[in-house]
Amino acid sequence: MPKNQSNTQKSDEFMQGLGANERALLERIPVLFLRKLAAAMVRAKMRVQFTGWLQYMLPVPLILVLFITAGMTRLLGVMQVGNGFAFFGTLLLMVFIFDIFTVKFRQRLPEGLPKRNDDLGIFDLMRARRSCRSFQTRKLTPDDYKELMEYVQLHSELAMIGKAPVRFEYIAAPLTVWPTVNASEFLVAIVPNEYNRLAVIDVGRSLQKIVMDATRMGLGTCWIGPGADHVSIKQHLGDHFNPEEDHIICVCAVGYKSAYIPLFLRIFNSQMSRRLPLSSLFFTGSDFKEPLNVDAYPFNRFGRN
């Protein structure tokens, strides 16, 4: 092995085990020391993430900052300001405790089944569908499970763009995933181990149809890529997964949406669920500077999408 190649591998050892998304972000950091520090922080975050506690613990640093600031301002004699910081710290602490008991430990009032969306057409289903970040603790009813599996079979058997086989395995177990909480039923998208771009596209085409049918049923879904721990997935798949022949593309959590959502996920949803206007997505030139006039024909026909 050439010496320079060996040195490059050694310098990148701190990034071993990180996902492609994490590595791509870290490689943008020009200073090696800062890159290593960021990699250590990412690893720490991943350890906490896959314990199932990160969704709840993120407000804790802010709570500590508020109480420390309250104490310092009180020592300086600014009592009213200190009381204000203490009030917001206490309020945030109460929300944190509420989330722990109702979501993490599932001490909550029972929730009803959601309404179906059979009256919505496909475009309205697209507009209505949002990623579900918090699920009820109940399993799918036998009727809902049967109907969902019929859709899975239907869309798995339709003609694909590529020739590689695509399949969806069902798992009824609390997989290690992020950021969704209390999900206990999943569809795992599996393709052949050898990379095939068309197989990845076929997974997207098939799974989006399944998600739309699940939305029509009133089910919540969360499409999860890098946030899924493949080790736990393979353990639950057992004999349904051959590591020499199979490759996991993604998983999709399926279930009934819960009104009990951790504070961090509520903020996360509000930011991640915003959909950009078409004028921010499509442009007239290759320099991507002049927005497409979406009110002009024929583009105004696609605004509803």
C-alpha positions as CSV (number, residue, x, y, z in Angstrom):
1,M,0.0,0.0,0.0
2,P,1.4,3.4,-0.9
3,K,2.6,5.5,2.1
4,N,0.4,8.5,1.4
5,Q,-2.7,6.2,1.0
6,S,-1.9,4.6,4.4
7,N,-1.6,8.0,6.0
8,T,-4.9,9.1,4.5
9,Q,-6.7,6.0,6.0
10,K,-5.2,6.6,9.4
11,S,-6.3,10.2,9.3
12,D,-9.8,9.1,8.5
13,E,-10.1,6.5,11.2
14,F,-12.0,8.8,13.5
15,M,-14.8,8.8,10.8
16,Q,-15.1,5.0,10.7
17,G,-18.6,3.8,11.4
18,L,-20.3,7.1,10.6
19,G,-23.0,7.2,8.0
20,A,-22.7,8.8,4.5
21,N,-24.6,11.9,5.6
22,E,-22.5,12.4,8.7
23,R,-19.3,11.9,6.8
24,A,-20.3,14.3,4.0
25,L,-21.0,17.1,6.6
26,L,-17.8,16.5,8.5
27,E,-15.7,16.6,5.4
28,R,-16.8,20.2,4.8
29,I,-15.0,21.2,8.0
30,P,-11.5,22.4,6.8
31,V,-9.6,22.2,10.1
32,L,-8.7,18.6,11.1
33,F,-8.9,19.3,14.9
34,L,-12.4,20.7,14.5
35,R,-13.4,17.9,12.3
36,K,-12.3,15.3,14.9
37,L,-14.1,17.3,17.6
38,A,-17.3,17.4,15.5
39,A,-17.0,13.6,14.8
40,A,-16.7,12.9,18.5
41,M,-19.9,15.0,19.1
42,V,-21.7,13.1,16.4
43,R,-20.7,9.8,17.9
44,A,-22.0,10.9,21.3
45,K,-25.2,12.1,19.8
46,M,-25.6,8.7,18.0
47,R,-25.1,6.8,21.2
48,V,-27.8,8.8,23.0
49,Q,-30.0,8.8,19.9
50,F,-30.2,5.0,19.7
51,T,-31.0,4.7,23.4
52,G,-34.3,6.3,22.7
53,W,-33.6,9.3,25.0
54,L,-32.3,12.0,22.7
55,Q,-35.8,13.1,21.7
56,Y,-36.5,14.0,25.3
57,M,-33.1,15.2,26.6
58,L,-32.5,18.0,24.1
59,P,-34.4,20.6,26.2
60,V,-32.3,19.8,29.3
61,P,-29.3,22.0,28.4
62,L,-31.7,25.0,27.9
63,I,-33.3,24.2,31.2
64,L,-29.9,24.3,32.9
65,V,-29.0,27.5,31.2
66,L,-32.2,29.2,32.3
67,F,-31.7,28.2,35.9
68,I,-28.0,29.1,36.0
69,T,-28.8,32.5,34.4
70,A,-31.6,33.0,37.0
71,G,-29.2,32.3,39.9
72,M,-26.5,34.6,38.5
73,T,-28.9,37.5,37.9
74,R,-30.4,37.1,41.4
75,L,-26.9,37.2,42.9
76,L,-26.4,40.5,41.0
77,G,-29.5,41.8,42.6
78,V,-31.7,41.9,39.4
79,M,-34.4,39.9,41.1
80,Q,-37.2,40.5,38.5
81,V,-35.0,39.3,35.6
82,G,-33.9,36.3,37.6
83,N,-37.5,35.4,38.5
84,G,-38.3,35.6,34.8
85,F,-35.6,33.2,33.8
86,A,-36.6,30.9,36.7
87,F,-40.2,31.0,35.6
88,F,-39.4,29.9,32.0
89,G,-37.0,27.3,33.3
90,T,-39.6,25.8,35.6
91,L,-42.2,25.9,32.8
92,L,-39.8,24.0,30.5
93,L,-38.9,21.6,33.2
94,M,-42.6,20.8,33.8
95,V,-43.1,20.1,30.0
96,F,-40.0,17.9,30.1
97,I,-41.4,15.9,33.0
98,F,-44.8,15.6,31.3
99,D,-43.1,14.3,28.1
100,I,-41.2,11.7,30.1
101,F,-44.2,10.3,31.8
102,T,-46.7,10.5,28.9
103,V,-44.5,9.5,26.0
104,K,-41.4,7.7,27.3
105,F,-43.1,5.8,30.1
106,R,-46.5,5.8,28.3
107,Q,-48.6,6.9,31.3
108,R,-51.4,8.6,29.4
109,L,-55.1,8.6,28.7
110,P,-56.2,6.2,26.0
111,E,-56.5,7.7,22.5
112,G,-59.1,6.9,19.9
113,L,-58.6,5.5,16.4
114,P,-58.1,8.1,13.7
115,K,-60.7,8.8,11.0
116,R,-60.2,7.4,7.5
117,N,-59.6,9.7,4.5
118,D,-61.6,7.8,1.9
119,D,-63.2,11.0,0.7
120,L,-59.9,12.5,-0.4
121,G,-58.5,12.2,-3.9
122,I,-54.8,11.5,-4.5
123,F,-53.7,15.2,-4.6
124,D,-55.5,16.0,-1.4
125,L,-54.0,12.9,0.2
126,M,-50.5,14.3,-0.8
127,R,-51.3,17.6,0.7
128,A,-52.8,16.1,3.9
129,R,-50.0,13.6,4.5
130,R,-47.3,14.5,7.1
131,S,-44.6,12.4,8.7
132,C,-45.8,11.0,12.0
133,R,-43.2,11.5,14.7
134,S,-45.2,10.0,17.6
135,F,-47.4,6.9,17.6
136,Q,-50.0,5.5,19.9
137,T,-49.0,2.4,21.9
138,R,-51.6,0.2,20.4
139,K,-51.0,-2.2,17.5
140,L,-52.9,-2.0,14.2
141,T,-56.3,-3.6,14.4
142,P,-56.6,-6.9,12.5
143,D,-58.7,-5.3,9.8
144,D,-56.2,-2.4,9.3
145,Y,-53.2,-4.8,9.3
146,K,-54.9,-7.0,6.6
147,E,-55.8,-4.0,4.4
148,L,-52.3,-2.6,4.7
149,M,-50.7,-5.9,3.8
150,E,-52.9,-6.1,0.7
151,Y,-51.6,-2.7,-0.4
152,V,-48.1,-3.8,0.2
153,Q,-48.6,-7.0,-1.9
154,L,-50.3,-5.0,-4.6
155,H,-47.6,-2.4,-5.0
156,S,-44.8,-5.0,-4.7
157,E,-46.2,-7.0,-7.6
158,L,-46.8,-4.1,-10.0
159,A,-44.3,-3.6,-12.9
160,M,-41.1,-2.0,-11.8
161,I,-38.7,0.2,-13.8
162,G,-35.7,-2.1,-13.1
163,K,-35.4,-5.8,-13.1
164,A,-34.0,-6.2,-9.5
165,P,-36.4,-7.7,-7.0
166,V,-37.8,-5.3,-4.4
167,R,-39.7,-6.5,-1.3
168,F,-41.1,-5.1,1.9
169,E,-40.8,-7.1,5.1
170,Y,-43.1,-6.4,8.0
171,I,-41.7,-6.1,11.6
172,A,-43.9,-5.8,14.7
173,A,-41.2,-4.7,17.2
174,P,-39.9,-1.4,18.6
175,L,-36.9,-0.9,16.4
176,T,-34.2,1.5,17.2
177,V,-35.1,4.6,15.1
178,W,-34.8,8.3,15.2
179,P,-36.6,10.7,15.7
180,T,-39.9,8.8,15.8
181,V,-41.1,7.7,19.2
182,N,-43.2,4.7,20.2
183,A,-43.3,3.2,16.7
184,S,-43.7,-0.6,17.0
185,E,-44.7,-1.6,13.4
186,F,-42.5,-1.1,10.4
187,L,-42.1,-1.9,6.7
188,V,-38.5,-2.6,5.7
189,A,-37.5,-2.0,2.1
190,I,-35.0,-4.6,0.9
191,V,-33.2,-4.9,-2.5
192,P,-30.3,-7.0,-3.7
193,N,-26.9,-6.4,-2.0
194,E,-25.2,-5.3,-5.3
195,Y,-26.0,-1.6,-5.9
196,N,-28.7,-1.0,-8.5
197,R,-29.9,2.6,-9.0
198,L,-33.2,1.5,-10.6
199,A,-33.9,-0.8,-7.6
200,V,-33.6,2.3,-5.3
201,I,-35.9,4.2,-7.5
202,D,-38.4,1.3,-7.5
203,V,-38.4,1.3,-3.7
204,G,-39.3,5.0,-3.7
205,R,-42.1,4.5,-6.3
206,S,-43.6,1.5,-4.5
207,L,-43.3,2.8,-1.0
208,Q,-44.8,6.2,-1.8
209,K,-47.9,4.4,-3.2
210,I,-48.1,2.3,0.0
211,V,-47.8,5.5,2.1
212,M,-50.6,7.1,0.2
213,D,-52.9,4.1,0.8
214,A,-51.9,4.1,4.4
215,T,-52.8,7.8,4.6
216,R,-56.2,7.0,3.0
217,M,-56.7,4.5,5.8
218,G,-56.0,7.2,8.4
219,L,-52.6,5.7,9.4
220,G,-49.5,7.7,10.3
221,T,-46.3,6.9,8.5
222,C,-42.7,8.0,8.9
223,W,-40.2,7.3,6.2
224,I,-36.8,6.7,7.9
225,G,-33.4,6.4,6.2
226,P,-30.2,7.2,8.2
227,G,-32.2,7.4,11.4
228,A,-32.7,3.6,11.6
229,D,-30.2,1.3,13.3
230,H,-29.7,-1.5,10.8
231,V,-28.2,-3.8,13.4
232,S,-31.5,-3.9,15.3
233,I,-33.5,-4.3,12.1
234,K,-31.5,-7.3,10.9
235,Q,-31.9,-8.9,14.3
236,H,-35.6,-8.7,14.1
237,L,-35.7,-9.8,10.4
238,G,-33.9,-13.0,11.3
239,D,-34.1,-15.6,8.5
240,H,-35.9,-13.1,6.3
241,F,-32.6,-11.3,5.7
242,N,-29.5,-12.7,4.1
243,P,-26.5,-10.3,4.6
244,E,-24.7,-11.7,1.6
245,E,-27.6,-11.1,-0.8
246,D,-29.9,-8.4,0.8
247,H,-29.5,-4.7,1.4
248,I,-31.8,-2.5,3.5
249,I,-32.7,0.8,1.8
250,C,-35.0,2.3,4.4
251,V,-37.8,1.5,6.9
252,C,-41.3,3.1,7.2
253,A,-42.9,3.2,10.6
254,V,-46.7,2.6,10.4
255,G,-49.4,3.1,13.1
256,Y,-51.8,5.4,14.7
257,K,-50.8,9.0,15.3
258,S,-50.6,10.1,18.9
259,A,-51.3,13.6,20.3
260,Y,-48.6,13.0,22.9
261,I,-45.4,14.4,21.3
262,P,-42.2,15.5,23.0
263,L,-41.5,19.2,22.9
264,F,-38.4,18.8,20.7
265,L,-40.3,16.8,18.1
266,R,-43.1,19.4,18.1
267,I,-40.5,22.1,17.2
268,F,-38.8,19.6,14.8
269,N,-42.2,19.0,13.1
270,S,-43.0,22.7,12.8
271,Q,-39.7,23.3,11.0
272,M,-39.4,20.1,8.9
273,S,-43.0,19.9,7.8
274,R,-43.0,23.3,6.0
275,R,-43.3,22.8,2.3
276,L,-41.6,25.4,0.0
277,P,-43.6,27.2,-2.7
278,L,-43.0,26.1,-6.3
279,S,-41.3,29.3,-7.0
280,S,-38.5,28.3,-4.6
281,L,-38.2,24.9,-6.2
282,F,-38.3,25.5,-9.9
283,F,-36.3,28.0,-12.0
284,T,-36.2,29.1,-15.6
285,G,-32.4,29.0,-16.2
286,S,-29.5,26.7,-15.4
287,D,-28.1,29.3,-13.0
288,F,-31.1,28.8,-10.7
289,K,-31.5,32.5,-10.1
290,E,-34.8,33.4,-11.8
291,P,-37.8,31.6,-10.3
292,L,-40.3,29.9,-12.6
293,N,-43.5,31.8,-13.1
294,V,-45.8,29.2,-11.7
295,D,-48.9,31.3,-12.4
296,A,-48.3,31.1,-16.2
297,Y,-49.6,28.4,-18.4
298,P,-49.0,25.5,-18.4
299,F,-47.3,25.5,-15.0
300,N,-50.3,26.9,-13.2
301,R,-52.0,23.5,-13.8
302,F,-49.6,21.9,-11.3
303,G,-49.9,24.2,-8.4
304,R,-52.2,21.8,-6.5
305,N,-49.5,19.2,-6.5
